Structures are given as C-alpha cells and as structure tokens.
C-alpha cells in the first residue's frame, strides 16, 4: 500500500513541477484573457457531473468482483460503464449548447467584460472545444479505473506522468506559436486522446482478463453502478460548487481581472489537493476489499494511520504557504501577481488545514465501505453554503469575500464529517484527535515559529531566500517527526527505525 501511495506522490511531484511552469507561462502569455479561460472552465465544468460518478463507481464495482476472483463480473461492470459514458457524452454536447447561450450572454458578450471581437470569437471557439473534451473524456478516463481496481498504480502513474509532460511541451510549443484560448483548449483534447491510447494498450497486456468494450445496458448492471454513482455524482457536485463556481460568482459581479486575481491565489491548491487524493485513490479500493472480506478492524487501522499521514503532510505544506504564501506567489507568478491573491491564499489555507485530511482519507474510507450517503450530502451542503456565502460577500468584500465564503463551509463540513466517520467506524472522536492531530500539531509549532520569525525579522523574498527557508523548515520539521510525531507510533515507529538504521 505504501508503495502505491508513494508512486502517487511521485506523480504529484511531476504534476506540481509541470503545473508551476505552465501556470506562470499561461498567465503571462494570455494576460487578461487568462481570466476568460478560468470563466470558461467554471461555466462548462459542471457538465462533468453528467458522468454521474461512474468512474468512482466503476473502481468500486471492479474491486468488489476482483476480491471474489470474478473477472467476468468485472468485465461486465466496465462494459456497462463504457456504454454509460458514451451515452452521457452525447448528452453533454447537447446541454453544452444551453449553457453556452447563458454564458455568452451573461459574461462573454456583456458590456462589463468589453472583449475585443477577436478575443470574443476565440473565447466562443475555446468553449466548444472544451465541451468536446469533456464529452469524450468520460470514456477516455475509464481505463484508469481498471488500474485503480487492480492497485496497479505504478504503470498508471507513469502513463499519467507522460501525459503531464506532453501537456507541458504542447502548451509551451503551441502557445508560443499562437497565443489563443482555442490553442490551449485543443491541447487538452490531444493529451487526453494520447493518454487513452497508451493506457488502453498497456492495460490490454497487463489486465488480460478484463475486456474494455461497450456492453448492452442491462437494468440490473446499470442499477448496480448507478446506485453507488448517484452519491459519487453528489460528491462531485459538492466539490464543483465549493471550488469551481467561484470564478462565475466573481465574473458576474466584477471584471475578468478579478477572476484572474482569485484564480492566481486559489491555483496552488489544485496540486495540493491532489497530494491528499493520492492517498484516497489507494484507500478507497483497499477499504472496499477489506470490507468484502469482513476485516473491519483493519479498516479502522487504515483510517487512523493514513489520517495521521494526511495531517502531517497538510501541516508541512500548509504551514509554509500560510506564512510565506504571498512571497511565494510573488516570485512564482511574476509581474501578473496581485497582493490580494496572497491574502486570499492565506484565508483559504487556514480552512484547508481542517478540510484536506478529511477529504483525503475519511471520505474515501466511507465511500469504499459503501457508506456514500453522508459524504455525498455533506459535500453538497458545503458547496451550496459556499455559493450562498460567496454571493452574499462578493459585493461588499470582493474576492476576499469569496475566499471567506469558501473557507467557512470547509471548516464546518470537516468538523462534522470527522465525527460522522468516527461513529461509522466505531471509534471515539477523542481517540482519533489524540492520535491523528495532537502530535503532528505539536511537532509543527516549533518549525512554524522559526519560519515566521525569519520572515518578520529578516524578510524573505526571491527564489534563493524562499528556497533556503523552505529547506531549513522542512529539515527542522523532519527532525520533529522523528523525535516527537512518529516516535513510538503503534503503526510505524519512525524514531525506532532511524535508530536501528544508525546502529543504536
């Protein structure tokens, strides 16, 4: 399990490096039209919900059949999912037209945005290319469900890393020739198609017992998938409302420049969330298989151990961003950076300290156990509260108000969900907090204090000071993990392991 999660983290490193290079390049190449691109993604993004949570349900369905050594049943699940994906892709193209009419009238063609005729035509074309990518993407992502269900994460991650690198090369190469939104949209289509061909080809060799082909939609099989995927749909809907609609809220009240400001401050959290989801990708099918084999005690152990790992990771990355986030953005983005982006990054980071460990471990464990109702409705409630608060606060407080509208529901949802997860797993909340939170927090405070002192007394700006401060912070943080956080841990005694390695 650690090897699979480690390979997911290695993929995250590649993704983060590509992400950092691409974000700076795209923001400074597209300039003000970058805000238009963010609005396109926010407007068309909800169409992704039409997949009805089928990919997550497919992983769970295949995992359950593999636990019983039923390859034929796993093939039926995959075949039904392929047919459903093709059907919903066609529906996406139709509904994309309806969304386009409202989006074009409310934002693209509005007097508030004042887009030049060339930029307006480019944005309209880019919207449709993006929608086409969503429609075909429903099916193109399904091969990865086979890898996830087999816990075959290393080849899967190598393929995805290849896709990230291809995206980097194509984006830089093609935008340097033609700096338009349409060019950026076509890159997404080309990379998705290339990844599918590679993932499908490799899967045919590694997972020979499972067939990837459309199957007749039989009522029993469809209901088996949809009975779970409807909750996965609600889960995705909640995430969409919480993290993807903000650009539309800002765009409907402010200019595309403010959309860009918010996007820059919020952008760093995309790869950050993926670091935690890398744990969840392994935890969910693992919980499904353990539950199928009636090993509930081991599920509880998985929940505790990986929650502590998730909290430790969030404290490591989040503390640095909370203290030096504005300085980091200023170096990373360059001339396009707005100080308001740094302030909203810090607001969001405070809430993600609480939200991310829950999203990364507790939620996938319950989904894997077949308890999707709580996560689904809870996340939808969080998303709706986010939308309402953002709409209420954007007028008087601008993008900072939208950041507060996101942060408050994050904390409320995570606090409620920890209690619910502990109840489902028959675990006392106090025991969970004492194990997963107390020591990691204690081990972080000294390193955080030193980093804050260095910022306020010395001043940290530019790559070399930021990098040096980061190295020193990580070093002291790691020492505290050995001496305090994981010393004598019942699952992994890091202090004992280090002492044995040193021959003591």
C-alpha positions as CSV (number, residue, x, y, z in Angstrom):
1,X,0.0,0.0,0.0
2,X,2.8,2.4,0.9
3,X,4.5,1.7,-2.5
4,X,1.3,2.6,-4.4
5,X,0.8,5.8,-2.4
6,X,4.4,6.6,-2.9
7,X,4.1,6.2,-6.6
8,X,1.0,8.5,-6.5
9,X,3.1,11.1,-4.6
10,X,5.9,10.8,-7.2
11,X,3.2,11.6,-9.8
12,X,2.2,14.5,-7.7
13,X,5.8,15.8,-7.8
14,X,5.8,15.7,-11.6
15,X,2.3,17.3,-11.7
16,X,3.3,20.1,-9.4
17,X,6.5,20.9,-11.4
18,X,4.6,20.9,-14.7
19,X,1.8,22.9,-13.0
20,X,4.2,25.6,-11.7
21,X,5.9,26.1,-15.1
22,X,2.6,26.0,-17.1
23,X,0.7,28.4,-14.8
24,X,3.3,31.1,-14.9
25,X,3.7,30.6,-18.7
26,X,0.0,30.6,-19.4
27,X,-0.9,33.5,-17.1
28,X,1.8,35.7,-18.6
29,X,1.2,34.6,-22.2
30,X,-2.6,35.0,-22.2
31,X,-2.5,38.0,-19.9
32,X,-6.0,39.4,-19.3
33,X,-7.7,36.6,-21.3
34,X,-6.5,34.1,-18.7
35,X,-9.5,35.3,-16.6
36,X,-11.7,34.4,-19.5
37,X,-10.2,30.9,-19.6
38,X,-10.9,30.5,-15.9
39,X,-14.5,31.5,-16.5
40,X,-14.9,29.1,-19.4
41,X,-13.7,26.2,-17.2
42,X,-16.1,27.3,-14.4
43,X,-19.0,27.6,-16.8
44,X,-18.5,24.3,-18.7
45,X,-17.1,22.4,-15.7
46,X,-20.5,21.5,-14.2
47,X,-21.2,19.4,-17.3
48,X,-18.6,16.9,-15.9
49,X,-21.3,16.0,-13.4
50,X,-23.2,14.2,-16.2
51,X,-20.8,11.3,-15.9
52,X,-22.9,10.6,-12.7
53,X,-19.9,9.4,-10.7
54,X,-19.5,6.4,-13.0
55,X,-15.6,6.3,-12.8
56,X,-15.6,6.0,-9.0
57,X,-18.5,3.5,-9.1
58,X,-16.5,1.5,-11.7
59,X,-13.5,1.3,-9.5
60,X,-15.6,0.1,-6.6
61,X,-17.5,-2.4,-8.7
62,X,-14.4,-3.9,-10.3
63,X,-12.7,-4.1,-6.9
64,X,-15.6,-6.0,-5.4
65,X,-15.6,-8.5,-8.3
66,X,-11.8,-8.9,-8.2
67,X,-12.0,-9.6,-4.4
68,X,-14.1,-12.6,-5.4
69,X,-11.9,-13.5,-8.3
70,X,-14.8,-12.9,-10.7
71,X,-13.1,-11.4,-13.9
72,X,-16.3,-11.9,-15.9
73,X,-18.2,-9.8,-13.5
74,X,-15.5,-7.1,-13.5
75,X,-15.7,-7.0,-17.4
76,X,-19.5,-6.5,-17.2
77,X,-19.1,-3.6,-14.8
78,X,-16.5,-2.0,-17.1
79,X,-18.5,-2.6,-20.3
80,X,-21.6,-1.1,-18.8
81,X,-19.6,1.9,-17.7
82,X,-18.2,2.4,-21.2
83,X,-21.7,2.4,-22.6
84,X,-23.0,4.9,-20.0
85,X,-20.0,7.2,-20.6
86,X,-20.7,7.3,-24.4
87,X,-24.4,8.0,-23.8
88,X,-23.7,10.8,-21.3
89,X,-21.0,12.2,-23.6
90,X,-23.7,12.8,-26.2
91,X,-26.0,14.4,-23.7
92,X,-23.1,16.7,-22.7
93,X,-22.8,18.0,-26.2
94,X,-26.5,18.9,-26.3
95,X,-26.6,20.5,-22.9
96,X,-23.4,22.4,-23.6
97,X,-25.3,24.4,-26.2
98,X,-27.8,25.5,-23.5
99,X,-25.0,26.5,-21.1
100,X,-23.3,28.4,-23.9
101,X,-26.3,30.6,-24.6
102,X,-26.4,31.8,-21.0
103,X,-22.6,32.1,-20.6
104,X,-22.2,34.1,-23.8
105,X,-25.0,36.5,-22.9
106,X,-24.1,37.0,-19.2
107,X,-20.3,37.2,-19.5
108,X,-18.6,36.9,-22.8
109,X,-20.7,39.4,-24.7
110,X,-21.5,41.6,-21.7
111,X,-20.6,45.3,-21.6
112,X,-18.8,44.7,-18.2
113,X,-16.2,42.5,-19.9
114,X,-15.6,44.6,-23.1
115,X,-13.9,41.7,-25.0
116,X,-12.4,42.7,-28.4
117,X,-14.1,41.0,-31.4
118,X,-11.0,38.7,-31.9
119,X,-10.9,37.7,-28.2
120,X,-14.7,37.1,-28.2
121,X,-14.6,34.8,-31.2
122,X,-11.6,33.0,-29.7
123,X,-13.4,32.5,-26.3
124,X,-16.5,31.1,-28.0
125,X,-14.5,28.6,-30.0
126,X,-12.4,27.6,-26.9
127,X,-15.7,27.0,-25.0
128,X,-16.9,24.5,-27.6
129,X,-13.5,22.7,-27.8
130,X,-13.5,22.4,-24.0
131,X,-17.0,20.9,-24.0
132,X,-16.0,18.4,-26.7
133,X,-13.1,17.4,-24.5
134,X,-15.4,16.9,-21.5
135,X,-17.8,14.8,-23.6
136,X,-15.1,12.4,-25.0
137,X,-13.3,12.5,-21.7
138,X,-16.0,10.5,-19.9
139,X,-14.9,7.4,-21.8
140,X,-11.2,8.2,-22.2
141,X,-10.6,8.2,-18.4
142,X,-12.2,4.8,-17.8
143,X,-9.1,2.7,-18.4
144,X,-7.6,4.2,-15.3
145,X,-10.5,2.5,-13.3
146,X,-9.0,-0.9,-14.2
147,X,-5.6,0.2,-12.9
148,X,-7.0,1.5,-9.7
149,X,-9.1,-1.6,-9.0
150,X,-6.0,-3.8,-9.5
151,X,-3.9,-1.5,-7.3
152,X,-1.7,-1.2,-10.4
153,X,-0.7,2.4,-9.6
154,X,2.9,2.4,-10.8
155,X,2.2,1.9,-14.5
156,X,-0.9,4.0,-14.3
157,X,1.2,6.9,-12.8
158,X,3.9,6.5,-15.4
159,X,1.3,6.9,-18.1
160,X,-0.2,9.9,-16.4
161,X,3.2,11.5,-15.9
162,X,3.8,11.1,-19.6
163,X,0.6,13.0,-20.2
164,X,1.7,15.8,-17.9
165,X,5.0,16.1,-19.7
166,X,3.2,16.0,-23.1
167,X,0.9,18.8,-21.9
168,X,3.8,20.9,-20.8
169,X,5.6,20.5,-24.2
170,X,2.5,21.1,-26.3
171,X,1.2,24.0,-24.3
172,X,4.5,25.9,-24.4
173,X,5.2,25.0,-28.0
174,X,1.7,25.7,-29.4
175,X,1.0,28.8,-27.4
176,X,4.4,30.3,-28.4
177,X,3.1,30.0,-32.0
178,X,-0.5,31.0,-31.4
179,X,-1.3,32.5,-28.0
180,X,-5.1,32.0,-28.1
181,X,-7.6,30.3,-25.8
182,X,-8.5,27.9,-28.6
183,X,-5.0,26.6,-28.8
184,X,-5.0,25.9,-25.0
185,X,-8.3,24.1,-25.3
186,X,-7.0,21.9,-28.2
187,X,-4.0,20.9,-26.1
188,X,-6.4,19.3,-23.6
189,X,-8.1,17.2,-26.3
190,X,-4.8,16.0,-27.8
191,X,-3.3,15.0,-24.4
192,X,-6.5,13.2,-23.3
193,X,-6.6,11.2,-26.6
194,X,-2.9,10.3,-26.4
195,X,-3.2,9.2,-22.7
196,X,-6.2,7.0,-23.6
197,X,-4.4,5.2,-26.4
198,X,-1.4,4.5,-24.2
199,X,-3.4,3.5,-21.1
200,X,-5.7,1.2,-23.1
201,X,-2.7,-0.5,-24.9
202,X,-0.8,-1.2,-21.7
203,X,-4.0,-2.4,-19.9
204,X,-4.7,-4.9,-22.6
205,X,-1.3,-6.5,-21.8
206,X,-1.4,-6.3,-18.0
207,X,-5.1,-7.0,-17.3
208,X,-5.9,-9.6,-19.9
209,X,-8.9,-11.0,-18.1
210,X,-10.9,-7.7,-18.3
211,X,-12.4,-6.5,-21.5
212,X,-12.7,-2.8,-22.4
213,X,-15.7,-2.6,-24.8
214,X,-19.2,-1.2,-24.7
215,X,-21.8,-3.6,-23.4
216,X,-25.6,-3.8,-23.7
217,X,-27.2,-1.7,-20.9
218,X,-28.9,-4.3,-18.7
219,X,-31.1,-3.0,-15.9
220,X,-29.5,-5.0,-13.1
221,X,-26.0,-4.0,-14.1
222,X,-26.9,-0.3,-14.6
223,X,-28.7,-0.1,-11.3
224,X,-25.7,-1.7,-9.6
225,X,-23.5,1.1,-10.9
226,X,-25.9,4.0,-10.5
227,X,-27.0,3.0,-7.0
228,X,-23.5,4.0,-5.9
229,X,-22.6,6.5,-8.6
230,X,-25.5,8.8,-7.7
231,X,-23.8,9.5,-4.5
232,X,-20.5,10.0,-6.3
233,X,-22.4,12.5,-8.5
234,X,-23.4,14.4,-5.4
235,X,-19.9,14.3,-4.2
236,X,-18.6,15.8,-7.4
237,X,-21.4,18.3,-7.4
238,X,-20.4,19.5,-3.9
239,X,-16.8,19.8,-5.0
240,X,-17.8,21.7,-8.1
241,X,-19.9,24.2,-6.1
242,X,-17.2,24.6,-3.5
243,X,-14.2,25.1,-5.7
244,X,-15.1,25.7,-9.3
245,X,-18.0,28.1,-9.4
246,X,-16.2,30.9,-7.6
247,X,-14.9,32.3,-11.0
248,X,-18.5,32.7,-12.2
249,X,-19.6,34.4,-8.9
250,X,-16.7,36.9,-9.3
251,X,-17.2,37.3,-13.1
252,X,-21.0,38.0,-12.6
253,X,-20.2,40.9,-10.1
254,X,-16.7,42.1,-11.1
255,X,-14.4,42.1,-14.1
256,X,-12.3,39.4,-15.7
257,X,-9.2,40.9,-14.0
258,X,-10.7,40.0,-10.6
259,X,-11.3,36.5,-11.9
260,X,-7.6,36.3,-12.7
261,X,-6.6,37.6,-9.2
262,X,-8.7,35.0,-7.5
263,X,-7.5,32.2,-9.8
264,X,-3.9,33.0,-9.0
265,X,-4.5,32.9,-5.3
266,X,-6.5,29.7,-5.5
267,X,-4.4,28.0,-8.2
268,X,-1.8,26.5,-5.8
269,X,-4.5,24.3,-4.1
270,X,-5.1,22.2,-7.2
271,X,-1.9,20.2,-6.9
272,X,-2.1,20.4,-3.1
273,X,-5.5,18.6,-3.1
274,X,-4.1,16.0,-5.4
275,X,-1.4,15.1,-2.9
276,X,-4.1,14.1,-0.5
277,X,-6.3,12.5,-3.1
278,X,-3.3,10.3,-3.9
279,X,-3.9,8.6,-0.5
280,X,-7.6,8.4,-1.2
281,X,-7.1,6.7,-4.5
282,X,-5.5,3.8,-2.7
283,X,-7.5,3.9,0.5
284,X,-11.0,3.6,-1.2
285,X,-10.4,0.3,-3.1
286,X,-8.5,-1.1,-0.1
287,X,-11.4,-0.3,2.2
288,X,-13.8,-2.0,-0.3
289,X,-11.7,-5.2,-0.4
290,X,-11.2,-5.3,3.4
291,X,-15.0,-4.8,3.9
292,X,-15.8,-7.5,1.4
293,X,-13.5,-9.9,3.5
294,X,-15.1,-8.7,6.8
295,X,-11.9,-7.3,8.2
296,X,-13.4,-4.2,9.9
297,X,-10.5,-3.8,12.4
298,X,-8.0,-3.4,9.6
299,X,-10.2,-0.7,8.0
300,X,-10.1,1.2,11.3
301,X,-6.3,0.9,11.4
302,X,-6.1,2.2,7.8
303,X,-8.2,5.2,8.7
304,X,-6.1,6.1,11.7
305,X,-2.7,5.6,10.2
306,X,-3.3,7.4,7.0
307,X,-5.3,10.2,8.6
308,X,-2.1,11.0,10.7
309,X,0.0,10.9,7.5
310,X,-2.5,13.2,5.8
311,X,-2.5,15.7,8.7
312,X,1.4,15.6,8.7
313,X,1.5,16.4,5.0
314,X,-1.0,19.2,5.3
315,X,0.9,20.8,8.2
316,X,4.1,20.6,6.2
317,X,2.9,22.1,3.0
318,X,0.2,24.3,4.5
319,X,2.4,26.0,7.2
320,X,4.9,27.1,4.6
321,X,2.1,28.5,2.4
322,X,0.3,30.2,5.3
323,X,3.5,32.1,6.3
324,X,5.3,32.6,3.0
325,X,2.4,32.1,0.5
326,X,2.2,35.7,-0.6
327,X,6.0,35.9,-1.1
328,X,5.9,32.5,-3.0
329,X,3.2,33.7,-5.3
330,X,5.0,37.0,-6.0
331,X,8.1,35.0,-7.1
332,X,6.2,32.4,-9.0
333,X,3.7,34.5,-11.0
334,X,6.0,37.5,-11.5
335,X,4.5,40.7,-12.9
336,X,1.0,39.4,-13.1
337,X,0.9,38.9,-9.3
338,X,-1.6,41.0,-7.2
339,X,-1.1,41.3,-3.5
340,X,-4.8,40.5,-3.0
341,X,-4.1,37.0,-4.3
342,X,-1.7,36.4,-1.5
343,X,-4.2,37.4,1.2
344,X,-6.9,35.2,-0.2
345,X,-4.4,32.3,-0.4
346,X,-3.8,32.6,3.4
347,X,-7.5,32.7,4.1
348,X,-8.1,29.6,2.1
349,X,-5.1,27.8,3.6
350,X,-6.5,28.2,7.1
351,X,-9.6,26.3,6.2
352,X,-7.7,23.6,4.2
353,X,-5.8,22.7,7.3
354,X,-9.0,21.2,8.6
355,X,-10.7,20.1,5.3
356,X,-7.9,18.4,3.4
357,X,-7.1,15.5,5.8
358,X,-10.8,14.7,5.9
359,X,-11.2,14.8,2.2
360,X,-8.1,12.7,1.6
361,X,-8.8,9.8,4.0
362,X,-12.1,9.8,5.9
363,X,-14.2,10.4,2.9
364,X,-12.7,7.7,0.7
365,X,-12.8,5.2,3.5
366,X,-16.5,5.6,3.9
367,X,-17.1,5.6,0.2
368,X,-15.1,2.3,0.0
369,X,-17.2,0.8,2.8
370,X,-20.4,1.5,0.8
371,X,-21.4,4.4,3.1
372,X,-21.6,7.2,0.5
373,X,-24.8,9.0,1.7
374,X,-23.1,11.1,4.4
375,X,-20.1,12.2,2.3
376,X,-22.3,13.0,-0.7
377,X,-25.0,15.1,1.0
378,X,-22.4,16.7,3.3
379,X,-20.3,17.9,0.5
380,X,-23.3,19.1,-1.5
381,X,-24.4,21.1,1.6
382,X,-20.9,22.5,1.9
383,X,-20.9,23.5,-1.8
384,X,-24.3,25.2,-1.5
385,X,-23.3,27.1,1.6
386,X,-20.1,28.2,-0.2
387,X,-22.2,29.5,-3.1
388,X,-24.6,31.4,-0.9
389,X,-21.9,33.0,1.3
390,X,-19.8,33.9,-1.8
391,X,-22.8,35.6,-3.5
392,X,-23.5,37.5,-0.2
393,X,-19.9,38.6,0.4
394,X,-18.6,39.3,-3.1
395,X,-20.4,42.7,-3.2
396,X,-19.0,44.3,0.0
397,X,-15.7,42.5,0.1
398,X,-14.8,41.5,-3.5
399,X,-12.5,38.4,-4.0
400,X,-11.7,38.3,-0.3
401,X,-15.4,37.8,0.5
402,X,-15.5,34.9,-2.0
403,X,-12.4,33.4,-0.2
404,X,-14.3,33.7,3.1
405,X,-17.3,32.1,1.5
406,X,-15.2,29.1,0.6
407,X,-13.2,28.8,3.9
408,X,-16.1,28.8,6.4
409,X,-18.0,25.9,4.8
410,X,-14.7,23.9,4.5
411,X,-14.2,24.1,8.3
412,X,-17.9,23.3,9.1
413,X,-18.0,20.3,6.8
414,X,-14.7,18.8,8.0
415,X,-15.6,19.2,11.7
416,X,-19.0,17.5,11.2
417,X,-17.6,14.8,9.0
418,X,-14.8,13.7,11.3
419,X,-17.4,12.9,14.0
420,X,-19.6,11.0,11.5
421,X,-16.6,9.0,10.2
422,X,-15.6,8.0,13.7
423,X,-19.1,6.9,14.5
424,X,-19.3,4.8,11.4
425,X,-16.0,3.1,12.3
426,X,-16.9,2.7,16.0
427,X,-14.0,5.0,17.0
428,X,-14.1,7.6,19.7
429,X,-13.5,11.1,18.2
430,X,-11.2,11.9,21.1
431,X,-9.1,8.9,20.3
432,X,-8.9,9.9,16.7
433,X,-7.9,13.5,17.5
434,X,-5.3,12.4,20.1
435,X,-3.7,10.1,17.6
436,X,-4.0,11.9,14.3
437,X,-3.8,15.5,15.3
438,X,-2.2,16.2,18.7
439,X,1.4,15.0,18.0
440,X,1.6,16.3,14.4
441,X,0.4,19.7,15.6
442,X,2.9,19.7,18.5
443,X,5.7,18.7,16.1
444,X,4.9,21.6,13.7
445,X,4.7,24.5,16.1
446,X,8.5,25.0,16.7
447,X,9.3,24.9,12.9
448,X,6.4,27.3,12.2
449,X,7.6,29.7,14.8
450,X,11.1,29.8,13.4
451,X,9.8,30.3,9.8
452,X,7.5,33.2,11.0
453,X,10.4,34.8,12.9
454,X,12.7,34.6,9.9
455,X,10.0,36.3,7.8
456,X,9.3,39.1,10.2
457,X,12.8,39.8,11.4
458,X,14.9,39.2,8.2
459,X,12.4,39.3,5.3
460,X,12.2,36.6,2.7
461,X,11.7,37.5,-0.9
462,X,13.0,36.0,-4.2
463,X,13.8,32.4,-5.1
464,X,17.0,31.9,-3.1
465,X,15.6,33.1,0.2
466,X,12.3,31.3,-0.3
467,X,14.1,28.1,-1.3
468,X,16.6,28.3,1.6
469,X,13.8,29.0,4.1
470,X,11.9,26.1,2.7
471,X,14.8,23.7,3.1
472,X,15.5,24.8,6.7
473,X,11.8,24.5,7.6
474,X,11.5,21.0,6.0
475,X,14.7,19.9,7.8
476,X,13.5,21.0,11.2
477,X,10.0,19.7,10.5
478,X,11.5,16.3,9.6
479,X,13.6,16.2,12.8
480,X,10.5,16.8,14.9
481,X,8.7,13.9,13.0
482,X,11.5,11.6,14.2
483,X,11.8,12.9,17.8
484,X,8.1,13.6,18.5
485,X,5.4,12.9,16.0
486,X,6.1,9.3,15.0
487,X,8.2,8.2,18.0
488,X,6.7,5.0,19.4
489,X,3.9,5.1,16.9
490,X,1.8,1.9,17.0
491,X,1.8,1.6,13.2
492,X,5.2,3.0,12.3
493,X,7.8,3.9,14.9
494,X,10.0,6.3,12.8
495,X,12.3,7.0,15.7
496,X,13.0,3.3,16.2
497,X,13.5,2.8,12.5
498,X,16.1,5.6,12.4
499,X,17.9,4.4,15.5
500,X,18.1,0.9,14.0
501,X,19.5,2.3,10.8
502,X,22.1,4.2,12.8
503,X,23.0,1.0,14.7
504,X,21.8,2.3,18.1
